[in-house]
Amino acid sequence: MPSPKKSRGRSRPKYSRPLTREKIAAAAIAIVRNEGQAALSMRKVAGLFGVDVAALYRHFRNKDELLAEVGRLASEMLDLEAPTSGTWEDRYFELAEMIRNRIAQHPELGIYGGSSPWATPFFARANGLIAELFCEAGLEGPQLVFATQTVLHLVTSVAQSEVMTQSTSTDLNRAFAETIHDQLSEEVRKAWPSTNARNDWSVDFDALFEFALRSTLGAVAPKSGRSR
């Protein structure tokens, strides 16, 4: 009687404990934290538990829903305190830098599913703190809403771009910079940094962040009536 054939390759380790949404989201957070957003996939999360990817779909309808849960769970783990010293302008810069640093240290905050990217406890808290500063500055009504949301979008976008750039290969970043350069008119190219010069393709995020914040402050301060 012929002996049974041995299965090829290594068998996948079995996860004996029941999966939950929290356990799956926590595993996804760990992947993003350690390997970057691009490394996250439903199949990779399933592999950590030694289960078929179909097991994850019993808890999440799709990857977007998992991403939304990742953003919500990650944001609940972090607090954001209001700056307490200095003028409202000083605290504006301090708060913006705090938000930026949180996203840099916790890149899982910056990924979302199909829901609004700011519909998480962390960004709701950030929105509230920014609004408090502008309210103190004298803004109200639509101007208060517009100024608050503009700054929240601005700070978040710059911080997310910084995280994505740092987790992307040098060659891809250079290729992207060259693609942007190729779309410029001849007149603008003369003033634009050359992509052939050493390190000119990279972005100085500190300078970009400060420029963006000061530009927004320059638009808000004249309307406040309480600026320095």
C-alpha positions, 0 to 999 in steps of 0.5 A, a space after each residue: 500500500 503506497 504511503 501518503 504523499 507529504 504536503 509540500 511547503 510549511 503548513 500555516 500556523 493555526 490561531 486557536 483563539 477566536 478572532 475579534 475586530 479589536 484583535 484584527 485592527 491591533 494587528 493591522 496597526 502593528 503592521 503599519 507602525 513597523 512596515 508602513 501603510 503600503 505593507 498593509 493588506 488583508 492577506 498579510 493580517 490573516 497570515 499573522 493569525 494563520 487563518 484564511 483571509 476569508 476569516 477576516 471578512 467575517 468581521 470586516 466587509 472590506 479593507 476600507 472598513 478595516 482601515 476605518 477601525 484602525 484609525 478609530 482604535 489608534 486615535 483612542 489610544 492617544 491624547 492631545 492636550 491644549 497648549 497653556 502658555 503664550 499668546 494664541 498665535 504661539 499656542 497655534 504653532 505649538 498645537 499644530 506641531 503637536 498634531 504633526 508629531 503625533 501623526 509622525 509617531 503613529 502613522 496608523 492615525 493617517 490611514 482611513 477607510 471610506 468614512 470621513 478621515 477626521 471622524 475619529 476621536 483624535 481628530 475631533 479633539 484636534 478640531 476642538 482645540 484649534 477652534 478654541 484658539 480661533 474663538 479666543 482670537 475673536 473669530 465666530 460663525 463661518 469664519 471660525 469653521 473655515 479657519 479651523 477646518 483649513 488648519 486641520 486639513 493643512 496640518 494633517 495633509 503635510 504630516 501625512 505626506 511626510 510619513 508617506 515620503 519617509 516610507 517610500 523608496 528614494 527612487 520613487 520619490 525622485 521619480 515623482 519629483 521629476 514627473 512634477 518637474 516635467 509638467 511645469 511650463 518652461 518659464 516656471 522651470 527656470 525658477 523651480 529647483 532642478 531635479 538633477 541637483 543633489 537633494 533638490 528633489 527632496 522636500 524640506 517638510 519643516 520649512 513647508 510646515 512653517 510656511 503653510 502655518 504662517 500663510 494661514 495665520 496671515 489670513 486669519 489674524 487680520 480678521 481676529 481683531 486680537 492679533 499682536 
